[in-house]
Amino acid sequence: METADRYYSQYGLRAKELKKEGRKVIGYMTALTPVEILTAAGVVPIRLKGFMDEAITKGDAFMESIVCPFVRSVFDGAVKGRFNFMDGMVLPHQCDSIDRTNDVWYSNLDLPYWHFLNVPHVTDDPSIEFTREILRVFIGTMERFLGTKITDAEIARAIKAHNENRRLMRELYALRKSDPPLISGVEMMKVLVAAMSIPVDESSALIKSVTEEVKKRKVPVDGNRKRIMIIGDQIDHIAIPGAIENAGAWLVADDLSIGGKIYWPEVDETAEPLQGIAERYLRKLKIATTYVSDGNTYEENLEARFGHLRQRIAEFKVDGAILFIYKYCDPYGFEVPAMKNYIESGGTPVLYLEDEYSTSTLARVKTRIEAFLEMIA
C-alpha cells in the first residue's frame, strides 16, 4: 500500500522515471483505449486523470465551460504542464466532450505523436470489422512514430499480460466481500489509480503485493455499516470514496471506468489478436456511449446493459448503490432513469448524485449520502 500511495499522490512518477531511461510515454483517455496495443509497442501507457482539488484556471481559456468537468480538469492539468513528460497521446471517440474537443487538445499540447481513435458506438458485426480496421490504422501510426514493427505475436503477449493483470485485480476486489471488507474504498481507489499509471508488468506486481499484504490483515470488528456500491465513469480521487466511508458506510464494490468496468471483461485470445481486442472494447465493456440492443424486449435489453450490476450487487452483498454522474455528462445522464429503475427493481435502493469534478462541492454530497444511509438503515 505504501507504493500505491506514492504512485497515487505523485501521479506520473513512474512514467517520468521510465522517460529518463529512454522509454516513450503515451498518455491516453478513457476505458476505450486499447492498452494492449500500447503495451505491445513497448511504450509506457499512462491513463490521464484530473485534479479534483485544483481549480480550473487555464483550461477554460481554450475549452468551453459546458464541456464535461472531468475532461476540462484533465485538459487544464495538461496545459499547466502536469503531463509534460508525454511523447504522445491517444484520444478515443467516446463522447461529444472528447470528440468535439479533439482539435483543442491537438492544437494546444503540440505533442510529437497524436492519434484520434474513431471508435464506433454500435456493436454489430460491421462495427466489429470497422474497429479492426481502425486498430490497424492505430498500429500503423504507432509503428511510424516508433520506427519499429508491432507484430501479432507481440500483441498476443500483451493480451495475456493484461488479462492476467485483470485477474489479479479481481482477486484483490474479492477481499472486499468480507464483512467488514479487508481493504477500504479509499485504499482501493489508490491502488486503481496507481495501477493505471505504470506498465502492466509493474501493475501486476503491485496488485500482487497489495493482495498479499491485505490478506494478512485481521477482519475489522466494525461490521455494523451499510455496504455501498458506486457507479459512474472516471472517478479517480479518494475524496469520493472518503465521503462515503466517512458518512459511516463501507464502499465494497464499484462499476467505474477505472475499476470494475475494465477489470472484469477480458480479451479473448483469438487466432487474430485484433478480433479479440475489438470484441472486448466494443461488446464487453459496459460504457454508456456504446449502444447495446441485445434482446427482443425492453426487459431483455436492460438485462444485457445492466445485468452485470445485479450480479455484482449480489456477489458483494451490497445494501445500496450510488450513481455518481458528472455534470454535463449526457451519455451517463441519459442512462440514469433506466439504470436506476433496473437496480431498484431488484430490491436495492439507489441514490443519484450529479455533481462537479471538484472537492469543493463534496460537503453537500456527503450530506446527501448521510441522508441516504439513514433511509436504508
Backbone hydrogen bonds, N-H to C=O, Kabsch-Sander energy under -0.5 kcal/mol:
donor,donor_aa,acceptor,acceptor_aa,energy
5,D,1,M,-2.7
6,R,2,E,-1.9
7,Y,3,T,-2.5
8,Y,4,A,-2.0
9,S,5,D,-2.8
10,Q,6,R,-2.3
11,Y,8,Y,-0.7
13,L,10,Q,-2.1
16,K,12,G,-2.3
17,E,13,L,-1.9
18,L,14,R,-2.5
19,K,15,A,-2.2
20,K,16,K,-1.8
21,E,17,E,-0.9
22,G,19,K,-1.6
23,R,18,L,-2.3
26,I,24,K,-0.5
26,I,44,V,-2.3
27,G,25,V,-0.5
27,G,88,G,-2.5
28,Y,46,I,-1.8
29,M,90,V,-1.5
33,T,30,T,-1.2
35,V,33,T,-1.5
37,I,34,P,-1.3
38,L,34,P,-1.0
39,T,35,V,-2.6
40,A,36,E,-2.4
41,A,37,I,-1.7
42,G,38,L,-0.5
42,G,39,T,-1.3
43,V,38,L,-1.5
44,V,24,K,-3.1
46,I,26,I,-1.9
47,R,196,M,-2.3
48,L,28,Y,-2.7
54,E,51,F,-2.0
57,T,55,A,-0.9
61,A,58,K,-1.5
62,F,59,G,-2.0
63,M,59,G,-1.9
67,V,64,E,-1.5
72,R,68,C,-2.3
73,S,69,P,-2.0
74,V,70,F,-2.4
75,F,71,V,-2.5
76,D,72,R,-2.7
77,G,73,S,-2.3
78,A,74,V,-2.1
79,V,75,F,-2.6
80,K,76,D,-1.3
81,G,78,A,-1.4
82,R,77,G,-2.8
84,N,81,G,-1.4
86,M,83,F,-2.0
87,D,25,V,-3.5
88,G,25,V,-1.1
89,M,113,Y,-1.2
90,V,27,G,-2.2
91,L,115,H,-2.6
93,H,117,L,-2.9
94,Q,92,P,-1.1
98,I,95,C,-0.8
99,D,95,C,-3.3
100,R,96,D,-2.6
101,T,98,I,-0.8
102,N,99,D,-1.1
105,W,101,T,-2.3
106,Y,102,N,-2.8
107,S,103,D,-2.4
108,N,104,V,-1.8
109,L,105,W,-2.2
110,D,106,Y,-1.1
113,Y,87,D,-1.3
115,H,89,M,-1.9
117,L,91,L,-1.7
117,L,115,H,-0.6
118,N,116,F,-0.7
119,V,117,L,-2.1
123,T,291,Y,-0.6
128,I,124,D,-1.7
129,E,125,D,-2.3
130,F,126,P,-2.3
131,T,127,S,-2.5
132,R,128,I,-2.2
133,E,129,E,-1.7
134,I,130,F,-2.4
135,L,131,T,-2.1
136,R,132,R,-1.6
137,V,133,E,-2.0
138,F,134,I,-2.3
139,I,135,L,-2.6
140,G,136,R,-2.3
141,T,137,V,-2.3
142,M,138,F,-2.1
143,E,139,I,-2.6
144,R,140,G,-2.1
145,F,141,T,-1.9
146,L,142,M,-2.4
147,G,143,E,-2.2
148,T,143,E,-1.2
151,T,149,K,-0.7
155,I,151,T,-2.0
156,A,152,D,-2.7
157,R,153,A,-2.0
158,A,154,E,-2.1
159,I,155,I,-2.3
160,K,156,A,-2.0
161,A,157,R,-2.2
162,H,158,A,-2.5
163,N,159,I,-2.5
164,E,160,K,-2.3
165,N,161,A,-1.9
166,R,162,H,-2.2
167,R,163,N,-2.1
168,L,164,E,-2.5
169,M,165,N,-2.0
170,R,166,R,-2.0
171,E,167,R,-1.6
172,L,168,L,-1.6
173,Y,169,M,-2.5
174,A,170,R,-1.9
175,L,171,E,-0.6
175,L,172,L,-1.2
176,R,173,Y,-2.4
177,K,174,A,-1.6
182,L,175,L,-2.5
188,M,184,S,-2.3
189,M,185,G,-2.0
190,K,186,V,-1.7
191,V,187,E,-1.9
192,L,188,M,-2.6
193,V,189,M,-2.4
194,A,190,K,-2.5
195,A,191,V,-2.7
196,M,192,L,-1.1
197,S,194,A,-1.6
198,I,195,A,-0.7
203,S,199,P,-2.6
204,S,200,V,-2.5
205,A,201,D,-1.9
206,L,202,E,-2.3
207,I,203,S,-2.6
208,K,204,S,-2.4
209,S,205,A,-2.2
210,V,206,L,-2.5
211,T,207,I,-2.7
212,E,208,K,-2.5
213,E,209,S,-2.1
214,V,210,V,-2.9
215,K,211,T,-2.4
216,K,212,E,-0.7
216,K,213,E,-0.7
217,R,214,V,-1.8
223,G,221,V,-1.7
225,R,223,G,-1.7
226,K,248,G,-0.6
228,I,226,K,-0.6
228,I,250,W,-3.3
229,M,320,G,-2.0
230,I,253,A,-1.8
231,I,322,I,-2.9
232,G,255,D,-1.7
235,I,233,D,-1.4
236,D,234,Q,-0.7
240,I,237,H,-1.2
242,G,238,I,-2.3
243,A,239,A,-1.9
244,I,240,I,-1.7
245,E,241,P,-2.6
246,N,242,G,-2.7
247,A,243,A,-0.8
248,G,245,E,-1.2
249,A,244,I,-1.2
250,W,226,K,-3.1
252,V,228,I,-2.1
252,V,250,W,-0.9
253,A,228,I,-1.3
255,D,230,I,-2.3
257,S,233,D,-1.7
259,G,256,L,-1.1
261,K,256,L,-2.0
262,I,256,L,-0.6
262,I,259,G,-1.3
263,Y,259,G,-1.8
264,W,260,G,-1.1
268,D,266,E,-0.5
270,T,268,D,-2.0
275,Q,272,E,-1.5
276,G,272,E,-1.2
277,I,273,P,-2.1
278,A,274,L,-2.5
279,E,275,Q,-2.4
280,R,276,G,-2.1
281,Y,277,I,-2.5
282,L,278,A,-1.8
283,R,279,E,-2.3
284,K,279,E,-1.2
284,K,280,R,-0.9
285,L,280,R,-1.9
287,I,285,L,-1.4
290,T,287,I,-1.9
291,Y,121,H,-4.1
291,Y,289,T,-0.5
292,V,290,T,-0.6
293,S,291,Y,-0.5
301,N,297,T,-2.0
302,L,298,Y,-2.4
303,E,299,E,-2.0
304,A,300,E,-1.9
305,R,301,N,-1.9
306,F,302,L,-3.2
307,G,303,E,-1.9
309,L,306,F,-1.5
310,R,306,F,-1.0
311,Q,307,G,-1.7
312,R,308,H,-2.3
313,I,309,L,-2.5
314,A,310,R,-2.3
315,E,311,Q,-2.5
316,F,312,R,-2.4
317,K,314,A,-0.8
318,V,313,I,-2.5
319,D,227,R,-3.2
320,G,227,R,-1.5
321,A,349,P,-2.6
322,I,229,M,-2.9
323,L,321,A,-0.5
323,L,351,L,-3.0
324,F,231,I,-2.7
324,F,322,I,-0.8
325,I,323,L,-0.8
325,I,353,L,-3.1
327,K,355,D,-2.1
329,C,326,Y,-1.8
330,D,328,Y,-1.5
333,G,329,C,-2.4
334,F,330,D,-2.9
335,E,331,P,-0.9
336,V,332,Y,-1.0
336,V,333,G,-0.6
339,M,335,E,-2.8
340,K,336,V,-3.2
341,N,337,P,-2.2
342,Y,338,A,-2.2
343,I,339,M,-2.5
344,E,340,K,-2.6
345,S,341,N,-2.1
346,G,342,Y,-0.6
346,G,343,I,-1.1
347,G,344,E,-2.0
348,T,343,I,-1.4
351,L,321,A,-2.5
352,Y,350,V,-0.5
353,L,323,L,-3.4
353,L,351,L,-0.6
355,D,325,I,-2.0
355,D,353,L,-0.5
358,S,356,E,-1.3
359,T,52,M,-2.0
361,T,358,S,-0.9
362,L,359,T,-1.3
364,R,361,T,-0.6
365,V,361,T,-1.2
366,K,362,L,-2.7
367,T,363,A,-1.6
368,R,364,R,-1.8
369,I,365,V,-2.2
370,E,366,K,-2.5
371,A,367,T,-2.0
372,F,368,R,-2.1
373,L,369,I,-2.5
374,E,370,E,-1.9
375,M,371,A,-1.7
376,I,372,F,-1.7
377,A,374,E,-0.6
